[in-house]
Amino acid sequence: MIRALWTSASGMQAQQTNLDVVSNNIANVNTAGFKQSRANFEDLIYQDIRDPGVKSSDENMVPSGIQVGLGVKLSDVSKIFSQGSLKQTKRDLDVAIEGRGFFKIELPGGGEAYTRAGNFQLDDEGYIVTSEGYKLSPNIQISSPETLVSISISPNGKVDAVRNSGGTQTTEELGDIKLYRFINPAGLKAIGQNLFTETDASGEAVEGDPNTDGYGKLSQGFLESSNVNIVDEMVNLIVAQRAYEINSKGITTADEMLRTVSSLKS
C-alpha cells in the first residue's frame, strides 16, 4: 500500500507536467509559426517478485513472472514541426514558409537562431528584422525609403525593391533569403521569441535556396499560423484532468486501506 501511494503520486506529478505542456500549446494558439509540444512518458523500474521463466519444478517453468511497476516519469517534451495553415495578411514583409525550412536570425552578441515566424519589419537602418529587432541572415538592407513603392519577395527568395524615381518605376535587387534545414528538428532548443537554437541532437543547419530540395517555398503576404489544434488540446486537457483525478483516487484508496490496517486490534 505504501508502494501504491508513491506510484499514484508519480502519476499526479506526470499529469501536472502534461497540463503545463497542454496549457502552453493553448496559450500560443495564435502565435505565428508556433509549433506545438507533446509530453511523452515512460514507466519506472519494476520490482521483480518472480522472474518469468523460472523453474516451478524439475520439469516445469512458470510462463509469466510477477513484476510490480513503480509508477511513471516524464521522458521528454518534443516539438511537432508539422506545417501550420497559412493566413493571408497582404503585408510585404510577412513571409510564410511552405515546407521544412527555417529562417536564420542573428542574435545579439553574434549568436544564431532559427525561426518559422516570418512577420518581419524594417529597423531604423532599413534592415529586415524580427519583431525583437534581430536581423535576418543573410542581411538584407533597404535604403532610400523615400523612393520605395513596395518590396517583392519571390517564392525562391529573391528580394527586390520597387522604386518611384522621377515618375518612373524601377526594380532594384536587394539580395536573397536563404532557408535552413535540420536532420532532426525535434532536437532544436526553443529559447522563446519564436526562436530555436542548434544542438548536437538537431544536427548542423544545412543552407539551401527556397523552392528547392524540399526547403520549402516562400509566400509573401502570408503568415504561417500555429499548428496547434485547439480541439485536440481541449481533449488533452480533459484527459490530463481525469488522469490526475484517478491517480488521486489511488492515493485516497491506499490511505483508507492503511487506516483500516492501523485500526486492527489484536
Contacts in CASP RR format, 6 or more apart in sequence:
PFRMAT RR
TARGET T0000
AUTHOR 0000-0000-0000
METHOD contacts of the structure
MODEL  1
MIRALWTSASGMQAQQTNLDVVSNNIANVNTAGFKQSRANFEDLIYQDIR
DPGVKSSDENMVPSGIQVGLGVKLSDVSKIFSQGSLKQTKRDLDVAIEGR
GFFKIELPGGGEAYTRAGNFQLDDEGYIVTSEGYKLSPNIQISSPETLVS
ISISPNGKVDAVRNSGGTQTTEELGDIKLYRFINPAGLKAIGQNLFTETD
ASGEAVEGDPNTDGYGKLSQGFLESSNVNIVDEMVNLIVAQRAYEINSKG
ITTADEMLRTVSSLKS
1 254 0 8 1.000
1 257 0 8 1.000
1 258 0 8 1.000
1 261 0 8 1.000
2 254 0 8 1.000
2 258 0 8 1.000
3 47 0 8 1.000
3 68 0 8 1.000
3 70 0 8 1.000
4 250 0 8 1.000
4 251 0 8 1.000
4 253 0 8 1.000
4 254 0 8 1.000
5 251 0 8 1.000
5 254 0 8 1.000
5 255 0 8 1.000
6 70 0 8 1.000
6 71 0 8 1.000
7 69 0 8 1.000
7 70 0 8 1.000
7 71 0 8 1.000
8 247 0 8 1.000
8 248 0 8 1.000
8 250 0 8 1.000
8 251 0 8 1.000
8 254 0 8 1.000
9 247 0 8 1.000
9 251 0 8 1.000
10 44 0 8 1.000
10 70 0 8 1.000
10 71 0 8 1.000
10 72 0 8 1.000
10 73 0 8 1.000
11 71 0 8 1.000
11 72 0 8 1.000
11 243 0 8 1.000
11 244 0 8 1.000
11 247 0 8 1.000
12 244 0 8 1.000
12 247 0 8 1.000
12 248 0 8 1.000
12 251 0 8 1.000
14 39 0 8 1.000
14 41 0 8 1.000
14 72 0 8 1.000
14 73 0 8 1.000
14 74 0 8 1.000
15 240 0 8 1.000
15 241 0 8 1.000
15 243 0 8 1.000
15 244 0 8 1.000
15 247 0 8 1.000
16 244 0 8 1.000
17 39 0 8 1.000
17 74 0 8 1.000
17 77 0 8 1.000
18 39 0 8 1.000
18 41 0 8 1.000
18 236 0 8 1.000
18 240 0 8 1.000
18 243 0 8 1.000
19 237 0 8 1.000
19 240 0 8 1.000
19 241 0 8 1.000
19 244 0 8 1.000
21 37 0 8 1.000
21 38 0 8 1.000
21 39 0 8 1.000
21 77 0 8 1.000
22 39 0 8 1.000
22 233 0 8 1.000
22 236 0 8 1.000
22 237 0 8 1.000
22 240 0 8 1.000
23 237 0 8 1.000
24 37 0 8 1.000
25 36 0 8 1.000
25 37 0 8 1.000
25 228 0 8 1.000
25 233 0 8 1.000
26 228 0 8 1.000
26 230 0 8 1.000
26 233 0 8 1.000
26 234 0 8 1.000
26 237 0 8 1.000
28 34 0 8 1.000
28 226 0 8 1.000
28 228 0 8 1.000
29 226 0 8 1.000
29 228 0 8 1.000
29 230 0 8 1.000
29 233 0 8 1.000
30 225 0 8 1.000
30 226 0 8 1.000
31 117 0 8 1.000
31 194 0 8 1.000
31 226 0 8 1.000
32 117 0 8 1.000
32 118 0 8 1.000
32 119 0 8 1.000
32 194 0 8 1.000
32 223 0 8 1.000
32 224 0 8 1.000
32 225 0 8 1.000
32 226 0 8 1.000
33 84 0 8 1.000
33 115 0 8 1.000
33 116 0 8 1.000
33 117 0 8 1.000
33 118 0 8 1.000
33 194 0 8 1.000
33 223 0 8 1.000
33 224 0 8 1.000
33 225 0 8 1.000
33 226 0 8 1.000
33 227 0 8 1.000
34 117 0 8 1.000
34 194 0 8 1.000
34 226 0 8 1.000
34 227 0 8 1.000
34 228 0 8 1.000
35 79 0 8 1.000
35 80 0 8 1.000
35 81 0 8 1.000
35 82 0 8 1.000
35 116 0 8 1.000
35 226 0 8 1.000
35 227 0 8 1.000
36 79 0 8 1.000
36 80 0 8 1.000
36 226 0 8 1.000
36 227 0 8 1.000
36 228 0 8 1.000
36 229 0 8 1.000
36 233 0 8 1.000
37 77 0 8 1.000
37 78 0 8 1.000
37 79 0 8 1.000
37 80 0 8 1.000
38 77 0 8 1.000
38 78 0 8 1.000
38 80 0 8 1.000
39 74 0 8 1.000
39 77 0 8 1.000
40 74 0 8 1.000
40 75 0 8 1.000
40 76 0 8 1.000
40 77 0 8 1.000
40 78 0 8 1.000
41 72 0 8 1.000
41 73 0 8 1.000
41 74 0 8 1.000
41 75 0 8 1.000
42 72 0 8 1.000
42 73 0 8 1.000
42 75 0 8 1.000
43 69 0 8 1.000
43 71 0 8 1.000
43 72 0 8 1.000
44 69 0 8 1.000
44 70 0 8 1.000
44 71 0 8 1.000
44 72 0 8 1.000
44 73 0 8 1.000
45 69 0 8 1.000
45 70 0 8 1.000
46 67 0 8 1.000
46 68 0 8 1.000
46 69 0 8 1.000
46 70 0 8 1.000
47 67 0 8 1.000
47 68 0 8 1.000
47 69 0 8 1.000
47 70 0 8 1.000
48 66 0 8 1.000
48 67 0 8 1.000
49 65 0 8 1.000
49 66 0 8 1.000
49 67 0 8 1.000
49 68 0 8 1.000
50 62 0 8 1.000
50 65 0 8 1.000
50 66 0 8 1.000
51 65 0 8 1.000
52 62 0 8 1.000
52 63 0 8 1.000
52 64 0 8 1.000
52 65 0 8 1.000
53 61 0 8 1.000
53 62 0 8 1.000
53 63 0 8 1.000
53 64 0 8 1.000
53 65 0 8 1.000
54 61 0 8 1.000
54 62 0 8 1.000
54 65 0 8 1.000
55 61 0 8 1.000
56 62 0 8 1.000
78 186 0 8 1.000
79 185 0 8 1.000
79 186 0 8 1.000
79 187 0 8 1.000
79 188 0 8 1.000
79 190 0 8 1.000
80 186 0 8 1.000
80 227 0 8 1.000
81 100 0 8 1.000
81 185 0 8 1.000
81 186 0 8 1.000
81 227 0 8 1.000
82 227 0 8 1.000
83 98 0 8 1.000
83 99 0 8 1.000
83 224 0 8 1.000
83 227 0 8 1.000
84 224 0 8 1.000
84 225 0 8 1.000
84 226 0 8 1.000
84 227 0 8 1.000
85 224 0 8 1.000
85 225 0 8 1.000
85 227 0 8 1.000
86 96 0 8 1.000
86 98 0 8 1.000
86 219 0 8 1.000
86 222 0 8 1.000
86 223 0 8 1.000
86 224 0 8 1.000
86 225 0 8 1.000
87 222 0 8 1.000
87 223 0 8 1.000
87 224 0 8 1.000
87 225 0 8 1.000
88 221 0 8 1.000
88 222 0 8 1.000
89 221 0 8 1.000
89 222 0 8 1.000
89 223 0 8 1.000
90 221 0 8 1.000
91 221 0 8 1.000
92 150 0 8 1.000
92 151 0 8 1.000
92 152 0 8 1.000
92 153 0 8 1.000
92 220 0 8 1.000
92 221 0 8 1.000
93 119 0 8 1.000
93 120 0 8 1.000
93 121 0 8 1.000
93 122 0 8 1.000
93 128 0 8 1.000
93 151 0 8 1.000
94 118 0 8 1.000
94 119 0 8 1.000
94 120 0 8 1.000
94 220 0 8 1.000
94 221 0 8 1.000
94 222 0 8 1.000
94 223 0 8 1.000
95 118 0 8 1.000
95 120 0 8 1.000
95 153 0 8 1.000
95 177 0 8 1.000
95 218 0 8 1.000
95 219 0 8 1.000
95 220 0 8 1.000
95 221 0 8 1.000
95 222 0 8 1.000
96 118 0 8 1.000
96 218 0 8 1.000
96 219 0 8 1.000
96 221 0 8 1.000
96 222 0 8 1.000
96 223 0 8 1.000
96 224 0 8 1.000
97 103 0 8 1.000
97 116 0 8 1.000
97 118 0 8 1.000
97 179 0 8 1.000
97 210 0 8 1.000
97 216 0 8 1.000
97 217 0 8 1.000
97 218 0 8 1.000
97 219 0 8 1.000
97 224 0 8 1.000
98 216 0 8 1.000
98 217 0 8 1.000
98 218 0 8 1.000
98 219 0 8 1.000
99 214 0 8 1.000
99 215 0 8 1.000
99 216 0 8 1.000
99 217 0 8 1.000
100 181 0 8 1.000
100 185 0 8 1.000
100 214 0 8 1.000
100 215 0 8 1.000
100 216 0 8 1.000
101 116 0 8 1.000
101 179 0 8 1.000
101 180 0 8 1.000
101 181 0 8 1.000
101 214 0 8 1.000
101 215 0 8 1.000
101 216 0 8 1.000
102 114 0 8 1.000
102 115 0 8 1.000
102 116 0 8 1.000
102 179 0 8 1.000
102 180 0 8 1.000
102 181 0 8 1.000
102 182 0 8 1.000
102 196 0 8 1.000
102 205 0 8 1.000
103 114 0 8 1.000
103 115 0 8 1.000
103 116 0 8 1.000
103 117 0 8 1.000
103 118 0 8 1.000
103 136 0 8 1.000
103 177 0 8 1.000
103 179 0 8 1.000
103 180 0 8 1.000
104 112 0 8 1.000
104 113 0 8 1.000
104 114 0 8 1.000
104 136 0 8 1.000
104 137 0 8 1.000
104 138 0 8 1.000
104 178 0 8 1.000
104 180 0 8 1.000
104 205 0 8 1.000
105 112 0 8 1.000
105 113 0 8 1.000
105 114 0 8 1.000
105 115 0 8 1.000
105 130 0 8 1.000
105 134 0 8 1.000
105 135 0 8 1.000
105 136 0 8 1.000
105 137 0 8 1.000
105 195 0 8 1.000
106 112 0 8 1.000
106 134 0 8 1.000
106 135 0 8 1.000
106 136 0 8 1.000
106 137 0 8 1.000
106 139 0 8 1.000
107 113 0 8 1.000
107 134 0 8 1.000
107 195 0 8 1.000
108 134 0 8 1.000
112 137 0 8 1.000
112 197 0 8 1.000
112 198 0 8 1.000
112 205 0 8 1.000
113 134 0 8 1.000
113 191 0 8 1.000
113 195 0 8 1.000
113 196 0 8 1.000
113 197 0 8 1.000
114 180 0 8 1.000
114 188 0 8 1.000
114 195 0 8 1.000
114 196 0 8 1.000
114 197 0 8 1.000
114 198 0 8 1.000
114 205 0 8 1.000
115 130 0 8 1.000
115 194 0 8 1.000
115 195 0 8 1.000
115 196 0 8 1.000
116 194 0 8 1.000
116 224 0 8 1.000
117 130 0 8 1.000
117 194 0 8 1.000
117 223 0 8 1.000
117 224 0 8 1.000
118 130 0 8 1.000
118 223 0 8 1.000
118 224 0 8 1.000
119 130 0 8 1.000
119 131 0 8 1.000
119 223 0 8 1.000
120 128 0 8 1.000
120 129 0 8 1.000
120 130 0 8 1.000
120 136 0 8 1.000
121 128 0 8 1.000
121 129 0 8 1.000
121 130 0 8 1.000
121 131 0 8 1.000
121 133 0 8 1.000
122 128 0 8 1.000
122 129 0 8 1.000
122 142 0 8 1.000
122 145 0 8 1.000
123 129 0 8 1.000
123 133 0 8 1.000
123 135 0 8 1.000
125 141 0 8 1.000
126 141 0 8 1.000
126 142 0 8 1.000
126 143 0 8 1.000
126 145 0 8 1.000
127 135 0 8 1.000
127 136 0 8 1.000
127 139 0 8 1.000
127 140 0 8 1.000
127 141 0 8 1.000
127 142 0 8 1.000
128 135 0 8 1.000
128 136 0 8 1.000
128 139 0 8 1.000
128 140 0 8 1.000
128 141 0 8 1.000
128 142 0 8 1.000
128 159 0 8 1.000
129 135 0 8 1.000
129 136 0 8 1.000
130 136 0 8 1.000
130 193 0 8 1.000
130 194 0 8 1.000
132 193 0 8 1.000
134 195 0 8 1.000
136 177 0 8 1.000
137 178 0 8 1.000
138 175 0 8 1.000
138 176 0 8 1.000
138 177 0 8 1.000
138 178 0 8 1.000
140 159 0 8 1.000
140 174 0 8 1.000
140 175 0 8 1.000
140 177 0 8 1.000
141 174 0 8 1.000
142 148 0 8 1.000
142 151 0 8 1.000
142 161 0 8 1.000
142 174 0 8 1.000
144 163 0 8 1.000
147 163 0 8 1.000
147 164 0 8 1.000
147 165 0 8 1.000
148 161 0 8 1.000
148 162 0 8 1.000
148 163 0 8 1.000
149 162 0 8 1.000
149 163 0 8 1.000
149 164 0 8 1.000
149 169 0 8 1.000
150 161 0 8 1.000
150 162 0 8 1.000
151 159 0 8 1.000
151 160 0 8 1.000
151 161 0 8 1.000
151 162 0 8 1.000
151 174 0 8 1.000
152 159 0 8 1.000
152 160 0 8 1.000
152 161 0 8 1.000
152 162 0 8 1.000
152 171 0 8 1.000
152 220 0 8 1.000
153 159 0 8 1.000
153 160 0 8 1.000
153 177 0 8 1.000
153 218 0 8 1.000
153 220 0 8 1.000
154 160 0 8 1.000
154 218 0 8 1.000
154 220 0 8 1.000
155 210 0 8 1.000
155 211 0 8 1.000
155 217 0 8 1.000
155 218 0 8 1.000
155 219 0 8 1.000
156 209 0 8 1.000
156 210 0 8 1.000
156 211 0 8 1.000
156 212 0 8 1.000
156 217 0 8 1.000
156 218 0 8 1.000
157 176 0 8 1.000
157 177 0 8 1.000
157 209 0 8 1.000
157 210 0 8 1.000
157 211 0 8 1.000
157 218 0 8 1.000
158 173 0 8 1.000
158 175 0 8 1.000
158 176 0 8 1.000
158 177 0 8 1.000
159 173 0 8 1.000
159 174 0 8 1.000
159 175 0 8 1.000
159 176 0 8 1.000
159 177 0 8 1.000
160 171 0 8 1.000
160 172 0 8 1.000
160 173 0 8 1.000
160 174 0 8 1.000
161 171 0 8 1.000
161 172 0 8 1.000
161 174 0 8 1.000
162 169 0 8 1.000
162 170 0 8 1.000
162 171 0 8 1.000
163 169 0 8 1.000
163 170 0 8 1.000
163 171 0 8 1.000
163 172 0 8 1.000
176 209 0 8 1.000
177 210 0 8 1.000
177 218 0 8 1.000
178 207 0 8 1.000
178 208 0 8 1.000
178 209 0 8 1.000
178 210 0 8 1.000
179 207 0 8 1.000
179 208 0 8 1.000
179 209 0 8 1.000
179 210 0 8 1.000
179 215 0 8 1.000
179 216 0 8 1.000
180 205 0 8 1.000
180 206 0 8 1.000
180 207 0 8 1.000
180 208 0 8 1.000
180 215 0 8 1.000
181 205 0 8 1.000
181 206 0 8 1.000
181 208 0 8 1.000
181 214 0 8 1.000
181 215 0 8 1.000
182 188 0 8 1.000
182 198 0 8 1.000
182 202 0 8 1.000
182 203 0 8 1.000
182 204 0 8 1.000
182 205 0 8 1.000
182 206 0 8 1.000
183 202 0 8 1.000
183 203 0 8 1.000
183 206 0 8 1.000
184 201 0 8 1.000
184 202 0 8 1.000
184 203 0 8 1.000
185 202 0 8 1.000
186 201 0 8 1.000
186 202 0 8 1.000
187 199 0 8 1.000
187 201 0 8 1.000
187 202 0 8 1.000
187 203 0 8 1.000
188 196 0 8 1.000
188 197 0 8 1.000
188 198 0 8 1.000
188 199 0 8 1.000
188 202 0 8 1.000
189 196 0 8 1.000
189 197 0 8 1.000
189 198 0 8 1.000
189 199 0 8 1.000
189 202 0 8 1.000
190 196 0 8 1.000
191 197 0 8 1.000
198 204 0 8 1.000
198 205 0 8 1.000
208 215 0 8 1.000
209 215 0 8 1.000
210 216 0 8 1.000
210 217 0 8 1.000
210 218 0 8 1.000
211 217 0 8 1.000
211 218 0 8 1.000
END
